[in-house]
């Protein structure tokens, strides 16, 4: 097959590589010339994705994978077009911002030729595939969906850093606007993906047709919103436990010892491209989902709550040197999307603290470009806030932060024995 992948980001590029590695001709489209140039040279444009560089080194010289900024070069004659263009959410209104996806959809529609399958993998509010993309493509292209081309929704379900493993591990969900579209989608994904055998699933691992684009859209929103709500519940339990001298981690371990409980872990922040964003996409079409809204607001409040606890213990943070340990949104991943470092730093600055940031994955210049003053272990500080569960911080000791008066461990990642004698707040623990 000839396949076009629109947007060569941390999901789109590995997808393009996966398709090419399965024996197909793939051309990626991206608005960033630097990304296109990097792909065409066989060099990964971003670090940290397992096996990506090896596969680029193998595939690009064969001609099976290349990139362009020109839709006219990629879209005409394609058997399938897969879109993984970012969808943003307005921080103030929580409404989706379709600007980038609208632009990409119009661009592909201008060059669409009959017989093409168009698959959206970007997470969407329920009803978007049918109500927004289908009429937009028809209007611009002059073609008719269901006759001249087919549109389906098939959400990406992978984590950056392990995309290729996740593509094999999890069922590929599809939802078409017609039976024929769903059939085409099944044939396409069965030709470009390979699946691990799993005896824990209700049906064999592989391509799962959910019957409609709306069901497929909701499945992706539901599985991610579940995690945000679960974390919100864990945070609520953690706040209560800390007030009453209870170790919530022992409570959670006890609860999860039977199969009907799967409580997540509390934490200072919920970051990344998915969990903080997709509940808001769900709320955009189900505004009565109070449980979703409450959990999202609680999780967003955690940095402020922990900073307030620190101020309460020390009396004031005015003029104190405070280091935030970790800029990344999760350990071992060089990514700051919706990272808790930003609201934590804001809450500290509001109380007059002098804020520094340390992260073993980022250089000083990179931290400065994010708006932070870099910190090196061994420099004096009054307070440390452990925001990211990097492996390095599990062995951290007071000697690494001379003069420290308080550790705020927002991930329960520090060694309690190493910090004996130093005041320490652990989210969810007394």
N, C-alpha and C positions, 0 to 999 in steps of 0.2 A: 504494500500500500504506500501511497504518498500522503504524508501526514504533516499538517502545520500545527505548531504549538505557539500560542500567542501569550507572551510574557515569560521571559526566561529568568525568573527569580528563583528563590530557594526551593520552590515546589516545581515550577514550570520547567526549569532546566533538567533536574533529575528525571522528570517525566519524559522529556524529549529524548534523553539518553536511554531510558528504559525502552522506549518505542524503537529507537534505532538498534539497540542491542538485541531486540527481538527479530531483527532482519528487515526492517522497513526503512524507507527513505524519509527522512525527517528534516524539515526546515523550520527553524524557530524565528519568531518575530519579536523584536523588543525595541522600545523607543530610545534606549540608551546605546549610543554607538560604541561606547567603551565595552559594554557587555557583549555586544555582537562581535567586536574585534577579538575580545578574549576567547570567546567560544570558537571562532574560526581559526584561532591559533592553537586550539586544543588546550587552553589554560583555564582552570576553574576561576570564575570571577569573584568567588567568595569562598572562604575556607570553612572546614568543619563538617563537610558532608562525606560520610564514609563511602569510599570506592569511586567517588565522582571523578577525581583527577585520573585515576587509572582507566576508567571507561572513556573519558574524553581523549586520552592519549591513544587509545585503541581505535575509536570510532571515527574521529574527525579525518584522519588521513585516508580512510576508505571512501569518503565522500557520502556516507550514509547520514551524516549529521552536519548541518551548517546553519548559519544564522544570517539574518538580514534585518534592516529597519524598514523595509519596503513591503507592504501588504500585497502589492501587485506582483511581487516576485514569489510570494509564498502561498497565497490563497487559491488562485485559479487552478483548476484541475486537481485539487486535493480531494482525496477520498474522505478524509476526516480533518476537522479543525477542532482543536482542544484549547479552551481559554482558561487561563489561571491568572487573570488580571486582578490586582488588588481592589477590594471594596472597602471604603472607609466609613466610619461612623462619626457623626458630629458629636464632639464631647459635650456640648451644651444641650442640644435637643435630643440626642440619642437616635437621630434619624439617619438612615443610610445615605451616603454620598456616592452616587452612581457615576460621577463625572468620568473617571478613567475607564470604567466598563462601557459606558455609553459610547465614548470615543472609539474604543477598540471594536465594539460591535458594529458601529457605523462603517468603520474602515474595512472590516472583513466583508460586510454586506455589499460594499461598493465593488468588490472583486469576486464575489461568490459565483460559482458556476453550478449548474444542475448536477444532482447526484451526490452532493456533499452531506456528510453527517457533521453537525455542529454540536459539540458537547461542552457544556459549562461545568467547570470543576470548582470555581470560586464559590464559597458558601454564600447563600442568598436567602432573603426573606421568602417565606412561602408564597407562591404565586408569581414570582418574578419571571421565571422562565417562560411561562405561558402568557402572562399579562404584559410583560415589557419587552423581552428579547424577540419573541416570535413576531409581533407586529412591527417592531423596529426593523428587523432584517427584511421582512416582506416589503415594507415601504421603500427602503433604500435600494434593495436588489431588484424589485419587480417580480421576484419569484414567489411561489406559493409553498408554504410549509406543508409537509405531508404529501406533496406531489413532486415538487422540484428539489426539495431538500428536507432534511429532518433535524429537529432540535431536541436534545435530551439534557437532563441534568444528572450529573454523576459526581458527587462531592469527593474531593481529595480527603483522605483520612489518615494522613501520615504526619510524623513529626520530623522537623529538620534535624539533620545529623544521622538519621536512620531511615531515610525515605525508601531505599531499595529493599530493606528488610521488611518494612511495613507494607509495601506494595504486595509482597508475597503473603504476609501474615493475615491481613484483614480482607473480608469479602469486599468486592467492588460493587457498590450500590449504583443502580441505574433507574431512571424514571423517564419515560418518553411522553410525548404529546400524542402519540398514536401507537398502535400495535406494531406497525411497520418500523417506526422510529426506534422502538424498544428492541425489535429484532436486530436492526442494524447495529445498535449500540452493543448488544450482547456479542454479536459476531466480531465487532471491532475490538472490544476489550479482551475477549478470549484470544485474540490474535496478537495482542501486545503485552499481556500480563501472564505471569506464571504464579501458581498459588501453592502454599504449603498445605499438606494434609493436616486437618485438625479434627480430632474426635470429640471436641467439646462443643461443637456447633450443632444447631438443630438440623441443619442441612449441609451438604458438602460445601467446603470453601470454594469460592469462585465468584462469578458474576451473579448478583442477586437482583432480579427485576422486582421493584416495589410497586409496580402497577401504574404509577403516574409520576410526573415531575414533582407534583406537590408533596407526595409521600417521601420522595427522595430528598427534597429540600428540607422537610421537617425532620427526617431522620438525622441529618447532619447537625441541625440546630439542637435537636433534643439530646443527642449524645454529649454535646459540649456544654449545653446549658445545665444538664444534670451534674456535671463536674463542678460548675460554679456554685450551684445551689448546695451541693454536698459540702464543698469547702466553706460556704457561708454557715452551714449548720455546724461544722467542726469549729469554726471561729466563734460562733455563739456559745457552744459548749466550753470552749477554751476560756473565754472571758469570764463565764460564770465560775468555772473550776478554779481559776486563779484567785478570784475574790473569796473563795471558800476553802482555800488551802488544799485543794485537790489536784493531783497530777492527771491532767486530761489524757496524757499519752497512755497511762496504764488503763484508764477507762476505755479508750478507743481500742487498745489491744484486747481487752477483755470482751468488748462487744463484738469485735470482728472474729472472735474465736469460733463463732457459730455462723452458718452459711447465709443467714438472713440479714446480716449486718455488714455493710461495707463503708464505714465512715472514713472519710479522707482525713488529712492532717491539717491543722490550723497553720496559719502563716501570716507574715507581715504584708504580703501582697500577692495578687494573682496577676501574672504578666503573660506576655506572649501575644501573638497575632490572633489567637482563637478564643480562649476562655473569657477574657474580659470583653470581647467584642460581640460574639455570637448571641449571648443572651439579649443584648440590645437589639440585634436584628430580629430575634424572636418577638421581643416586645413591640417592635414596629408594626407587627400584624396581629398581635394578641395583647393589646394594652391592658386587659383585665388580669393578666398573669401576675398577681401581686406577690406571690412567693418568689418568682424570678426577680422582680424588681427589688424586693427586700434583701435578698441574698447579694445581689450585685452592689447595692448601696453599702451593705455591711462590709463586704470584702474591700470595697474602695476606701472605707473609713479606717482600715487597720493601721496604715502608716501613721496617721494622725493620733490614733489611740495609743500606740506604743510610744510615740514621742511625748505625748502628754504624760504617760506613766513615768518616763525618764525625768521630765521636768518636775513631777511631783516628788520623786525620790531625792533629787538634788536641790530642790527648792527653786532653781532657775537654770536655764541654759544660756542666759545672756553672757556673751563674751567667751563661752567655752569652745575649745577645739573639739569638734566631733567628726569622726571618720566613719563613713558608710562603707562597709565591707561588701563589695559587689555592685557593679553597674548592670550586669547581665540580668535578664529576667529569671533565668534558672541556671543551676550549676552546670558547668562544662560546656555551655553554649554561648558563643560570642554574638549576642543579639540583645538589643535593649527595647524591643517593642513592648510598650506599656509596662516597662519595668518599674518595680516599686522604688527604684532609686530616685525617680523624679518627684513623686509626692512626699517621700521621706525627706529629701533635701529641702523641699519647699516648707514642710512643717518645721524643720529645724531652723531654717532661716527666719521664719516668722517669729521664732522665740529668741532671736538674736544670736544664734550660734554661728560660729565660724566653721563652715562645712568643707570637708575634704572627702575624696572618694578613692578607694583602692579596688583594683580588679586585676588579677593575674593575667587575664586574657587581653587587656587593653594597655596600649602604651600611654605615656603621659600626654602626648600630643592628641591621641584619640580621646582621652578623657576631657581634655580642654575643649576639644571640638564639640563635646556633648554639654559643655557649660559648667564643668566641674574642675576644681583645683585638685590635682593629683596628690596622692599620699603614698609614702613608702613605709613599709613595716620597719619598725625601729625608731620612727619619729614620735615625739611625744604627742599625746592626745588625752583629753579628759574623758571622753565617751566614745565607745565604738558601737555601731549598729550593724549587726550581721544581717544583710539583706539578701544575699545570694548564697546558696549552699554549695559553693565550690569546695572541692576536696581539700584544698589548702587550709581552709578555715576550721576543719575538724581537729587539726592539731595546733591551732592557735593558742597562745598562752599570754598572760599579762605582760611578760617580758617583751613580747613583740610590739606592745603598745605602751611604752614607758609613761608612767604617771596616770594611767587609766583609773578612773573612779567608778565607772559603771559600764557593764557590757549589756547591751540590749540584743538578745539573740532571737531574731524574728523567724528562724527556721529550725530551732532546736537542733542545731548542728555542732555546737561547741561541746567540748569535753568538760563535764561538770567538775571532775577531779582537778583538772588543770586550772580551773578558775576558783578553786576553794580559797576563801578569804577575800575575794573581790565581789562586790555587789553585782548581781546578774539577774536580769529579767529574761525569762523564757516565755514566749507566747504560749499561753495555754497551761502554764505550770505555776504552782505556788512559789 
